[in-house]
Amino acid sequence: MTSSSDSAALKTTPLHALHLALGAKMVPFAGYDMPVQYPTGILTEHLHCRAAAGLFDVSHMGQLRLTGRHAAQALEALVPADIQALEPMRQRYTQFTDANGGILDDLMVTNAGDHLFLVVNADCKDADLAHLQAKLPGVIAIKPLPDQALLALQGPKAVTVLARMAPEVARMKFMSAAEVTLEGVTCFVTRSGYTGEDGYEISIPAEKAVAFAKRLLDQPEVKPIGLGARDSLRLEAGLCLYGHDIDTTTSPVEADLVWSIGKRRRAEGGFPGAARIQRELKEGTSRKRVGILPAGRAPVRDGTELMAGAKRIGKVTSGGFGPSLGGPLAMGYVETGFAKPSQELEAIVRGKPLPVQVAPLPFVKTSYYRG
């Protein structure tokens, strides 16, 4: 728990009082007082999301609107994704890259018709806003949306729950968006998430968020889920966490995010760090992000060195326990020559070598709804 003095210095989301009423254990995260777990615990929350539906408060994330006739073209100058080809009410994952091809942040971009809707990481949102303001031409209007809460409803029964309120959401496909009226409130909904499960992210006016969250939690399929299970769910799904698995020292190619780089952009470049990224696409990289499965039950944490005999060949960037797997799991970077699945390595845990094996990602089968 955070102390009252610590909590006073932290920002809160519109659902903060609801988290406390639900008995959440609160921790500092990205400058916010956030729920890490509820009384049932991380393991139960994780498995509930995999089996039914979990509600996450992700209102600490940054939400932004870019408006202007050439907004897509302008944003393309900062990211490697093909934004101009993004059809109305479709969403795409991409990264802000720097001049060296490193990753400043990763983000979601939605073509909302008359504007682009961006969701960026909480830790990076102030820097991202400054980056956009410095780099985009003045004709592009940049509007942060601090008065919007963001809720994620995730799991195989998320569609059943949300379709009770708005039947049309059942027709949405993975990475699509729609303006939807939910409980009389106009919301911007995307069929996406950070768990590997089917689900939705719902941008809703902050003053309406608590009532809507309570309505969702009244549904028998839905339980509140904290940051602890959010992390174990995304790790099982092989999804990157900014500041751990990706940062300015990693390129999208090293991070195995080539699928997010548009084919046209690979050929044309025109984004920061394009020369390095194009070279890596052609020639390969010296290291690669991979899954790691430890032997036994001991977890292998962030920062753990990975060895091949006496040679240090990489390190773990995310690690913990995978409730769906029933054992420990991790992700990290290894020299490319050691990145083949089933490659046997050793992790140095508390000064002792622990056998681990390179594993393909994701660790669990994803369940995105593609229609």
Secondary structure, DSSP 8 states (H G I E B T S, - for coil): ---HHHHHTSB--TTHHHHHHTT-EEEEETTEEEEEE-TT-HHHHHHHHHHSEEEEE-TTSEEEEEESTTHHHHHHTT-SS--TT--TTBEEEEEEE-TTS-EEEEEEEEE-SSSEEEEE-GGGHHHHHHHHHHHS-TTSEEEE-TTEEEEEEESTTHHHHHHHH-GGGGG--TTBEEEEEETTEEEEEES--SSSSSEEEEEEEHHHHHHHHHHHHTSTTEEE--HHHHHHHHHHTT---BTTTBSTT--TTTTT-GGGS-HHHHHH--STTHHHHHHHHHH--SEEEEEEEESSS----TT-EEEETTEEEEEEEEEEEETTTTEEEEEEEEEGGG-STT-EEEEEETTEEEEEEEE-S-SS-------
